[in-house]
């Protein structure tokens, strides 16, 4: 069992930056791929980024490439999402999620493949 807790959200002006953190407790974090997803009001949940268990592979949503960076520190059981050049359309609740297949080679953009989710953190970007 893995518990995930996001932090770092807030209100920022367009062009600003935020760094989200997702702290994991329980066994297995260092062997799991970790993803970030977001959901804006009235919209479907959307994939944002995913990182493999050892950080050697990363995928991003096209609209965040070059602005967002996902990273992880397995010694601290934490995954991060650095968000720069934020836009109003980035406004959403951001969730981290764990794909609990140890040392899995696939990186999924489908939230249904993830086993554990955090409670979410609100990111609001004003224009």
C-alpha positions as CSV (number, residue, x, y, z in Angstrom):
1,X,0.0,0.0,0.0
2,X,1.3,3.5,-0.9
3,X,-0.1,6.8,0.3
4,X,0.5,9.9,-1.8
5,X,0.3,13.5,-0.6
6,X,0.7,16.4,-3.0
7,X,1.7,19.9,-2.0
8,X,3.0,23.1,-3.6
9,X,-0.1,24.3,-5.4
10,X,-1.4,27.9,-5.2
11,X,-2.3,31.0,-7.0
12,X,0.2,32.5,-9.5
13,X,0.1,35.0,-12.3
14,X,0.6,33.9,-15.9
15,X,4.2,33.5,-16.6
16,X,5.0,32.5,-13.1
17,X,6.3,29.2,-11.7
18,X,5.3,26.6,-9.1
19,X,6.9,23.4,-7.9
20,X,4.6,20.6,-6.9
21,X,5.8,17.8,-4.7
22,X,4.3,14.4,-4.1
23,X,5.5,12.6,-1.0
24,X,5.0,8.8,-0.8
25,X,4.8,6.6,2.2
26,X,4.6,2.8,2.3
27,X,6.6,0.3,0.3
28,X,7.6,0.2,-3.3
29,X,7.8,3.9,-4.3
30,X,11.3,3.5,-5.7
31,X,10.2,0.7,-8.0
32,X,7.0,2.4,-9.4
33,X,6.5,4.7,-12.4
34,X,5.0,7.9,-11.2
35,X,2.6,10.2,-13.1
36,X,1.1,13.6,-12.8
37,X,-2.4,14.3,-14.0
38,X,-4.7,17.3,-13.8
39,X,-8.4,18.0,-14.0
40,X,-9.9,21.4,-14.7
41,X,-13.5,22.2,-13.8
42,X,-15.9,20.6,-16.2
43,X,-13.2,18.7,-18.0
44,X,-11.9,15.1,-18.1
45,X,-8.8,14.2,-16.2
46,X,-5.7,14.8,-18.3
47,X,-2.3,13.2,-18.4
48,X,0.5,15.7,-17.8
49,X,3.8,13.8,-17.3
50,X,5.2,10.4,-16.3
51,X,8.6,9.3,-15.1
52,X,10.0,5.7,-15.0
53,X,11.0,4.1,-11.7
54,X,14.7,5.1,-12.2
55,X,14.1,8.3,-14.1
56,X,15.6,7.1,-17.4
57,X,12.4,7.7,-19.3
58,X,10.0,10.6,-19.2
59,X,6.9,11.6,-21.3
60,X,5.0,14.8,-21.3
61,X,1.7,16.2,-22.6
62,X,2.6,18.1,-25.7
63,X,1.2,21.4,-24.4
64,X,3.5,21.4,-21.4
65,X,6.7,20.3,-23.1
66,X,9.5,22.8,-22.5
67,X,7.6,24.4,-19.6
68,X,7.1,21.5,-17.1
69,X,9.8,19.2,-15.7
70,X,9.0,15.9,-13.8
71,X,11.7,14.5,-11.6
72,X,12.0,12.2,-8.6
73,X,14.2,11.5,-5.6
74,X,13.8,7.9,-4.6
75,X,15.9,8.5,-1.4
76,X,13.2,11.0,-0.3
77,X,10.2,9.0,-1.7
78,X,9.2,12.1,-3.6
79,X,8.3,13.1,-7.1
80,X,8.2,16.6,-8.3
81,X,6.6,18.7,-11.1
82,X,8.4,22.0,-11.8
83,X,6.0,24.2,-13.7
84,X,7.4,27.3,-15.5
85,X,5.8,29.8,-17.8
86,X,2.4,29.0,-16.5
87,X,-0.7,29.8,-18.5
88,X,-4.3,30.3,-17.4
89,X,-5.2,27.0,-19.2
90,X,-2.9,25.2,-16.8
91,X,-5.4,25.9,-14.0
92,X,-6.6,22.6,-12.5
93,X,-6.3,20.3,-9.6
94,X,-3.1,18.4,-10.0
95,X,-2.8,14.7,-8.9
96,X,0.1,12.4,-8.6
97,X,-0.3,8.7,-9.1
98,X,1.7,5.5,-8.8
99,X,1.7,2.7,-11.3
100,X,2.4,-0.2,-8.8
101,X,4.1,-2.6,-11.1
102,X,7.6,-2.9,-9.8
103,X,10.3,-2.0,-12.4
104,X,7.6,-1.8,-15.0
105,X,8.9,-0.9,-18.5
106,X,5.8,0.7,-19.8
107,X,4.9,4.3,-19.1
108,X,1.2,4.9,-19.3
109,X,-0.7,8.1,-20.1
110,X,-3.9,6.4,-19.1
111,X,-5.0,7.1,-15.6
112,X,-6.8,3.8,-15.4
113,X,-3.4,2.1,-15.3
114,X,-2.5,3.7,-12.0
115,X,-3.1,2.1,-8.7
116,X,-2.6,4.8,-6.1
117,X,-3.6,8.5,-6.2
118,X,-3.1,11.5,-4.0
119,X,-5.8,13.9,-2.9
120,X,-4.8,16.6,-5.4
121,X,-3.5,20.2,-5.1
122,X,-5.1,23.2,-6.7
123,X,-3.1,25.3,-9.2
124,X,-4.7,28.5,-10.3
125,X,-3.1,30.7,-12.9
126,X,-4.5,34.2,-13.3
127,X,-4.2,36.2,-16.5
